[in-house]
Each structure stands twice: as C-alpha cells, then as structure tokens.
Amino acid sequence: MPAYGVGAGRTGPEPGAAAREPTSVPVCDEPPEPERARCQSLLRTDVAASGTSRSGARPPGYGPPDIWSAYQLPIRRGRGQTVAVVVAFDYPTAERDLGVYRRTFGLPPCTTADGCFRKINQNGATRPLPPVDAGWALEAAIDIEAVSSSCPECGILLVEAASDTIADLLTAVDQARLQGAKFISMSWGHTESSGQRLLESRFDHPGIAFVAASGAGGFPAPLWPATSPHVTAAGGTKLVRFDPTFGSRGRARPSWVETAWTGSGSGSGCSRFQEKPAFQTDPGCSRRAVADLAAVGDPATGFSTYTTTPTPTGSTGFLVAGGTSVSAPLIAGMYALAGTPGAADSPNSYPYATRQAFKDIVSGSTGSCGDSYLCTARPGYDVPTGVGAPRGVHGLRAPEPPKPSNEPDQHTIWQAIKKAEKNGQHSAKGPKKHAWQRARGARGREGREGREGREGREQAGRGREEARPRTARGLKRQPPAGRFHPG
C-alpha cells in the first residue's frame, strides 16, 4: 500500500494569493446552439501555471491531502469501485497527465495497463476518439483528477461524447451505465426547458449515483441535469484553511471553514419544470430544489489540476480551477468511498436521511432573495449548499436500520417477575432483580442467536404446547407416552 500524500509537501492556495483579487474565466464558451451543453469549470487567471512539482514543492491550489482533511475521508476504501466521468470531445493526454498528477501527490498509479484507467468513446470503443476541444479537455483533466483526490483507490472510466450536444452527452451517460459504473459524474449543464422532462428515463436507474454540477450562475439559475429528481445536484462552496498552533510541541493541525460560494457562484434555486422528489420537504420550492449537498467550488479557494493539453488561455502545467465542475466529481468519488448503493435505491436521497453526517453551512449567499434560504446559507437545509458538505462518507450510503436494544421492555420484565413469584424463585437481592436479570439474559441471548434461534425456540414452544395435557373446555387429555390410541 503506498504512502499517500508523500512527495507533494503541504498543499494549499499559492502563497500571497489572498493578497490579490482572484480572477477567473469560464473554461467553455457559451454554446451558440440551444441543444448544446456547457462545461461548468472556471480557470484562475491570476495564478501562473507551474511545471511538474519538484520533491517537497507544492503546486498551487488545494490538492488531495487538503480534500482528505477538509472532508474527513476514509481514503483506503473504494478499491473495486469505478467512477465514470462523462465529458464532450477528446482529452488526448489524459492518461499521461493523470500519471503526473498522481505521482506528484503520492497516489498509487492508475493506468490502462493495470486496469485502473480506461478511456472510451460514447459507443464503448477505444477508437475512433472525438476531436479535441481545449475547454472540454481541461474539464476532463479537472474531473479525473478530482475523482483521484476523493477516492485514490477507485478506478476511473473516461467516456468522451462525440460532441457537446445533449443527445451525444446522454448517449455517453448511457454508455457509462452499460459499462457497469455505479457512480457517474457530469460536470456540464444546460438551461432548463420543459422538454427535458421527456429525458428523465436516462437517469431513472435505481442503484446508480448520478452527480451533476449545479452551475456557476448563482441564484436563481440551476442547470439541468442537476435539476433532475434522479440526480444528486452538487453545489459549490468557498473552503478556507486555518493552521492554528496548539499542543506542547507547537504542532499545527489544519482546520477548515466553509461558506456558500458567494455572488454569481454556485447555481441554485427552484426548478421551473421538474417535480419535487419525496425526500425534499423544504417549503419554499414547490418543485425540485437545487442543490442537494456541496463541496469546494469557488475558484478563489480553487483546486489544483494538471494538464499538458493547452487550455483556452494557452496554459499548461499545474493550474488552479474551480466551479461546481470540481464539486461534482469530488462528490462522485465520495459516493464510491461509501460503497455500492442499494440496487433499488435512489442514492440522491441518502444525504437527506442522514443529515447529521454533513457539516451544516450557515453563511454566504448566491444572490438576492430577501435573506431567504433559497439563496442564503443558514442552519438546516438551504438551497445553495443543500444539507451541507460531507463529513466523512456515512451520509452517502443507505441509512442503517436502528439496532435492537438488549434491554427488556416493561412487559417482558413483568412476565419474568410474575413467573419468578409463582415458582418461588428468590435471590438474595429479591425476586424483582432476579427476574430482571433473567429477562435481560433472555433478551441478550435472543439478540445473539438471531432469527434462527428465535425460530428454534418457537418450534420448541409449539412442541411443549402440543405435549401439554389439554383438559380445558372439553378437549381430550393426551394419552400417556408409549400407548397407541386409534382415532
């Protein structure tokens, strides 16, 4: 097992970055045609790209160790799980760049040769691949490296649609599902329209966690497919690290503060067309509310990513990126850490069933809504950040049924006391305590033995009942053992 996180030093925003006003640009242009989607990542332009990191140096932006610390992730899990990333167009240097990124941060290799990484087209083949697009190639780099950060042991399937049309992207989503992926990340979106309700069957597949970026337009502009009632809508946050010094040796341990991605940030609001899923009960949206949960997305506290395919600005190397294009693949990887969803489950309902497993985000706003929870983070559920940011992955798996208590109920205690009194059984401390101990012991044995033990006792009880003489109400007394009585 590799030693995670070695070789990268301490990661975080570039030194001095907080003193400058962060600036960023969208990675993908607004599509000129109405039926084309747009990737949702943003690229920091005030942070210079850096080459491959030397030993002990740190790339700009938050890296895997920061993600693990901020979200308390059990990173040794996830082996055997595959997270699919669906993008448009080709990312030609994907495997090579992923190798550099993972080596820089001390992650285990993930290659085609070892079966961890695969790249296919929307038809499931390795050839031919689509044409290259600079913006979508950077989007793909962010996605596969974000999955690597939140789930280092997971396999990665990169599915490249032939174009950025909704039809081709949905074909790629179908292909990811047919390839067996239980976790599918979609860092792209489209303005809502009524016709999208006819496409819901593409996501109505129980047992698969679809995760989509909620957008970067703030309130009230959530994007589809994040507005789908079958998809987990990933919102974005501003994630700030503090390093307080404490303890006798003066060691520093990072702590984290998270707020809603303020301004024209995380896409949030009420769907105009999609029905409200049963697990959402907030009163201000009569239809689907977006988001469900959130993770880092603000480019001001951005994510470290690496690419050698030139970006739209011509940059290569280690860059800082943001957007809900970061939070969506991070959350998809966290779902994979949590384990395979139940075959009949809707995984986007899991966070609502275990809200205590999330960090409640209580400050920040994505727009102007009169201080309403529709655009302002506050205690409890709010639309910009949903139920909050993951704290571990317990909230991303099916909730566990309550465990039965070994303590006997009052009826059981009373029956045991009466039976002890009837049989004249007394202990040195009195019949009541004696009966309590017997009742508790019986309940404990029942819990340990399980259903088979209970069935055995029930069968034995029926046997004793049949063997008991039946004299009441005219029933015939049972014959003595060893004698045969016909009829």
ABEGO torsion letter per residue (X at the ends): XBBBGBGAEBBEBBBGAAABBBBBBBABBBBABAABBBBABBBBAABBBBBBBBBGBBBBEBBAAAAAAAAGBBAABGBGBBBBBBBBEBBAAAAAAAAAAAAAAGBBBBBAAAGABBBBBAAGBAOBBBBBBAAAAAAAAAAAAAAAAABAABBBBBBBBABABAAAAAAAAAAAAAAGBABBBBABBBBBBAAAAAAAAAABBBGBBBBBBAEAAEOBBBBOAAABAABBBBBBBBBBBBBBBBEAAGBBBBBBBBBBBBEBBBBBEBBAABBBBAABABAABABBBOBABBBBABAABBBBBBBABBBAAGBBEBBBBBEAAAAAAAAAAAAAAAEBBBAABBAAAAAAABAAABBBBABEBAEBAGGBAAABBBBEBBAAAEAEBBBEAAAABBBBBBBBBABBBAAAAAAAAAAAAAAGBBBAAEAAAAAAAAAAAAAAAAAAAEAAAAAAAAAAAAAAAAABBBABGGBBBBBBBGBBBBX
